[in-house]
């Protein structure tokens, strides 16, 4: 792999985070994103303790966190897919650029999210 190709792949990758209050729903989100080739992988962590302000009150509970590795160009489809499945009125959906990483792994993300007909 050339330096230019590696730089291009690095700039194309993101990690998308969402949380949900049900492990089954977290698995459903992961499955749909993977089936549609919008992400290369999803790690589900949990339960985690979560606290937030919601409608003027402090709420505490357990959630499962989904960390998905994907291409930047797929973000809008990922967000729309999560919103369609997610039970919350206002789901947390955040994306972070991946600036550095194992070049073979970043290439794998790229390959696994390439649409095939």
C-alpha positions in Angstrom: 0.0 0.0 0.0 1.4 3.4 -0.9 1.5 6.3 1.5 -1.1 8.2 -0.6 -3.5 5.3 -0.4 -3.0 4.9 3.3 -3.6 8.6 3.9 -6.8 8.4 1.8 -8.1 5.4 3.7 -7.3 7.1 7.0 -9.3 10.2 6.1 -12.2 8.0 5.0 -12.8 6.1 8.3 -15.0 7.1 11.2 -16.2 5.5 14.4 -19.9 6.0 15.1 -21.3 5.7 18.6 -24.8 5.2 19.8 -26.3 4.0 23.0 -29.6 2.2 23.7 -31.3 0.9 26.9 -31.8 -2.6 25.6 -29.2 -5.2 24.6 -31.6 -6.8 22.1 -32.1 -3.4 20.4 -28.3 -2.9 20.3 -27.9 -6.2 18.6 -30.6 -5.3 16.1 -29.0 -2.0 15.3 -25.6 -3.8 14.8 -27.2 -6.4 12.6 -29.0 -4.0 10.3 -25.9 -1.8 9.8 -23.8 -4.9 9.0 -26.3 -6.4 6.6 -26.5 -3.1 4.7 -22.7 -3.0 4.6 -22.8 0.5 6.1 -20.2 -0.6 8.7 -17.4 -3.1 8.9 -17.9 -4.1 12.5 -19.8 -3.2 15.6 -18.7 -3.7 19.2 -21.4 -3.7 21.8 -20.4 -2.8 25.3 -22.6 -3.0 28.4 -24.4 -2.6 30.4 -22.9 0.7 31.2 -24.2 3.2 33.7 -25.6 6.4 32.1 -26.8 9.7 33.6 -28.3 12.6 31.7 -30.5 15.6 31.9 -33.8 14.9 30.1 -36.8 17.2 30.1 -35.7 19.0 33.2 -34.8 16.0 35.3 -31.7 13.9 35.9 -32.2 10.4 34.7 -30.0 7.4 35.5 -30.0 4.0 34.0 -28.2 1.2 32.1 -27.4 1.3 28.4 -25.5 -0.6 25.8 -23.0 1.3 23.7 -22.5 0.4 20.0 -19.2 1.4 18.5 -19.2 1.0 14.7 -16.3 1.4 12.3 -17.3 2.7 8.9 -16.5 5.0 5.9 -17.1 8.7 6.4 -19.2 8.7 3.2 -21.7 6.3 4.8 -22.4 8.5 7.8 -25.8 10.0 6.6 -27.1 6.5 5.8 -25.9 5.2 9.2 -27.6 8.0 11.0 -30.8 7.5 9.2 -30.7 3.7 9.8 -30.1 4.1 13.5 -32.8 6.8 13.8 -35.3 4.4 12.1 -34.6 1.6 14.5 -33.8 3.5 17.7 -36.5 3.7 20.5 -35.3 7.0 21.9 -36.9 10.4 20.9 -33.4 11.8 20.7 -30.8 9.1 20.2 -27.1 9.8 20.7 -25.4 9.3 17.4 -21.9 10.7 17.2 -19.1 10.2 14.7 -15.4 10.6 15.3 -12.7 10.6 12.6 -10.1 7.9 12.7 -6.8 9.7 12.2 -4.5 6.8 12.8 -4.7 3.1 13.0 -3.4 -0.3 11.8 -3.3 0.3 8.0 -4.4 -3.3 7.3 -7.4 -2.8 9.6 -8.3 0.5 8.0 -8.1 -1.2 4.6 -10.4 -3.9 5.8 -13.0 -1.3 6.9 -12.8 0.1 3.4 -13.2 -3.3 1.7 -16.0 -4.5 3.9 -18.1 -1.4 3.3 -17.7 -1.5 -0.4 -21.1 -2.1 -2.0 -21.3 -5.2 -4.2 -24.0 -6.0 -6.6 
